Amino acid sequence: MRDDPKDAASAPHDHSLDPSDWPSFRTAAHRAVDFGLDHLQNRRDQPVWRPMPPEVRARWAAPLPLGPAPLNDVLDDLAQNLLPYGMGNTHPRFFGWYMGGGNPTGAIADFLAAIEASNLGGGDTAAAAMDTQVCRWLVSAMGFPDAASATLVSGGSVANMIGLTVARNAMAGVDVRRDGITDLPQPLVFYASTEAHSANQKAIEALGLGSRALRLVPTDADFRMDLAALSAAVTEDRAAGRKPACVIGTAGTTSTGSIDALNALADFCAAQGLWFHVDGAIGAMLRLSHTHGNLVAGMDRADSLALDLHKWFQAPFACGAAILRDGQRHFETFNLHGAYLQEMPRGLASGPFLADYGLDLSRSLMALKVWMMLREKGVAPFGALCDHQIGLAQRLTQAIHRSQDLELVAPTVLNIVCFRHRGRPGMTEDQRKDFNIELMLRIQESGVAVPTDTTIAGHHSLRAAIVNHRCQPQDIDLFVAALHQTGAELLTAA
Ligand SMILES: *Cc1c(COP(=O)(O)O)cnc(C)c1O
């Protein structure tokens, strides 16, 4: 048909993806904004999470569309089949894993970032200047010196990968970029506590060092890295001809929120000539709190810091950052330009080349959501949110202390509460685990709240991470009531 010249002449094909009718597109776009904001504004009245009915699931198995559809129909599909069946992390009573709740300002920012459309890999653009500005803000907010560098990445996992890559290259004793890890004179050893996030192991595996290069150091009763055990492990590795390279401290572990003794780790690394990396995916934001900033004292002494902006900071997914104390080393680890990407004295290619600081070449203006949230609100509310949620976690902890049927499994340090239902007297550990899993699943399916679970020192535990900025004291009370009631129902049913 398209080859028919008569047809082509009568209906010229415009290959642009822009709307053929801008006014009606604009109406549809406004509708998308409206149902999107309705969804957020009324979020509290909806179930936290609900299972997808089979007909909805089937929609997501529809084959590749060969023909067009009116944009309004496409939007209907999203309003009916996507938004109601999300993870639930926009809801005040989402307590699963450790997720930020997003926010409308950040969502508009993501829209405008897509409209702006610059590729942040390199080029003299206002977008690159904004990214650089946000990186400088993060460096200063985290208490790092001017010579430090930062790069925005998709999250804590990649941020850890960036920091650990610079650490590996700095500690290798050979030119890893040229010669690779096969030329390492001694095997490198990295240390993290048994409570460290799996992203660190993944990074070390991807760096070609093997998971055996990560020694998991036991923790003390408060789930902080045991310093004596760390010291013994380093001594043992040296004696065995291995090269201790890097200690990974965690500022806010994922299971319990415990914070390693960061100043002591910094002292230890300085004395032993080791790289000090901090995984601050959860706890880095505490620096913004006047009341709780002292919990992460020493974090600013790290050689590299990974942080997340889509967790406690509440930026919509995805955004994290890596900060390197030595910006030059950071640059030397990743800078590389193809023939098609040479720096020019003037014009578009006069820089900055942000890709010199990470693995991504092309990336979006994720800085815009961080910039816009900070510009609109200033930095103070983000620290105050940490304080508020630590208070909510204390409220939940107190309710658990007062109750007959619930008990804590770990001390509450931050906004994470680890607890379990006692079940029935005489239950075995396995029976109590099954009981708690059933309790968790029923509460998830009821739509009232979403807790998840973990294992702490071999004990199964339910877990509530209070990260959603919409959560209020009454949400904690409702959650506690649901735990009591569902627990009692389960006990009578069994
Ligand atoms: C969430 C988390 C990560 C991984 O971050 P992502 O943003 O999910 O990639 C790493 N470390 C800790 C401590 C975390 O809690």
The ligand as an SDF file (V2000), in Angstrom:
LIG
                    3D

 15 15  0  0  0  0  0  0  0  0999 V2000
   18.3740   -0.9860   49.0540 C   0  0  0  0  0  0  0  0  0  0  0  0
   19.7760   -1.1910   49.4530 C   0  0  0  0  0  0  0  0  0  0  0  0
   20.7760   -1.3800   48.4860 C   0  0  0  0  0  0  0  0  0  0  0  0
   20.4470   -1.5090   47.0310 C   0  0  0  0  0  0  0  0  0  0  0  0
   19.9570   -0.2980   46.5430 O   0  0  0  0  0  0  0  0  0  0  0  0
   18.9970   -0.2590   45.2660 P   0  0  0  0  0  0  0  0  0  0  0  0
   18.6340    1.1710   45.1910 O   0  0  0  0  0  0  0  0  0  0  0  0
   17.8380   -1.1600   45.5700 O   0  0  0  0  0  0  0  0  0  0  0  0
   19.7970   -0.7330   44.1120 O   0  0  0  0  0  0  0  0  0  0  0  0
   22.0790   -1.4600   48.9050 C   0  0  0  0  0  0  0  0  0  0  0  0
   22.3910   -1.3950   50.2110 N   0  0  0  0  0  0  0  0  0  0  0  0
   21.4730   -1.2260   51.1630 C   0  0  0  0  0  0  0  0  0  0  0  0
   21.8870   -1.1370   52.5870 C   0  0  0  0  0  0  0  0  0  0  0  0
   20.1250   -1.1360   50.8200 C   0  0  0  0  0  0  0  0  0  0  0  0
   19.1900   -1.0250   51.7620 O   0  0  0  0  0  0  0  0  0  0  0  0
  1  2  1  0
  2  3  1  0
  2 14  2  0
  3  4  1  0
  3 10  2  0
  4  5  1  0
  5  6  1  0
  6  7  2  0
  6  8  1  0
  6  9  1  0
 10 11  1  0
 11 12  2  0
 12 13  1  0
 12 14  1  0
 14 15  1  0
M  END
$$$$
